Amino acid sequence: MRGKHIDSEVILGVDTHLDIHVAAAINGAGILLGTRSISVSSTGYLDLIDWASSLGHIRRAGVEGTGTYGAALADALKGHGITVFEVNRSDRAKRRLQGKSDPTDAENAARAVLSGTATATPKNHSGACEAMRIASVARRSAVKARTQAINQIRALLVSAPQDVREKLWRVKAQDCVNACLRMRGLGITPHLSTLAVALKSIAKRWQFLSKEVAHLDAELDRLTRIHASKLRSRFGVGPNTAATLLSVAGDNPDRLKSEASLAALCGVNPLPASSGKTVRHRLNRGGSRAANNALWTIAMVRMRSDPRTRVYVQRRTGEGLSTKEIHRCLKRYIARELYPIITAELSELQAVS
């Protein structure tokens, strides 16, 4: 009976794309039962679930790209009581040996669930954390575009005639933009008239993007004051860093099993790099770089203004640690300090929703 129960279980693996998803189904013994392509739509998701259910009892599924192409499919599967695991792309060495195709990737996703390799819980995409992520994405893009705009203005002024440069060049970005906006004209030659049009156009773009950044900052401040008040109360944690940490953690607190899992998610857990008689650790280059930068920002603020942190930095410097090593230690300590606060915030958000 036990073997029959294992064989009746169907494990689904899905390789996701923009327009179509390719799925593979295996049983508890690892035997491939079939593959299927579906359209990326509600009808396609129901067709996939009906097909998999016709092969046996489906309880688990491994889905690639649960945060991008597979987000809607993961929600649909969870809505039917199926436990969804996030599956990473297979390593390149394995692909070189076995080749690559969408059905093969889908089958590998199912086998990753069967073997227990895939254990990550996908993030939910319907709560306050997702709202913070959306606002943060828009803000980062606006900040990047604004930086590009002022760099373009300065590049044009560097190569402009000396009198134009002296008239418009300012050290502060806002002052430089204001000078370009107040400019009425530079001359009647094609070169100078076109330069004036370009500078004023880019200056208007910079001004618009600054207003957009300010609007998004206000939105992040509002969201974090309502949904992350405990996190905001910690020294050095502002609206942007709080929103980044919560959005990376996700709306489901069960994803974070321990403070070490948060550290790994943020890429601040030291990795062993020992060999022979050498025993050492190295910096983790993985994890979310946005969350890593948020912890870096908090550490920088504390190193400058927090008396307790300044005493710690002084002591560790006396022990011979470099600034980078001290910074790495601080990011790890901050992750440990903020973990219970983040999980408490997420639990409250989950209870409200």
Protein Blocks (a to p, Z undefined) as FASTA:
>chain_A
ZZmmmmmpccddddddfkbccdddddfkopafbdcdddddfklmmmmmmmmmmnoccfbd
cdehklmmmmmmmmmmmmnopacdddddddfklmmmnopafklmmmmmmmmmmnomamcd
cddffbfklmmmmmmmmmmmmmmmmmmmmmmmmmmmmmmcfklmmmmgcfblklmmmmmm
mpnbfbjbfklmmmmmmmmmmmmmmmmmmmmmmmmmmmmmmmmmmmmmmmmmpghiafkl
mmmmmmmnopalklpmbfklmmmmnopaccdfbehjbccddddfedjfklmmmmmmmmmm
mmmmmmklmmmmmmmmmnopafklmmmmmmmmmmmmmmmmmmmmmmmmmmmZZ
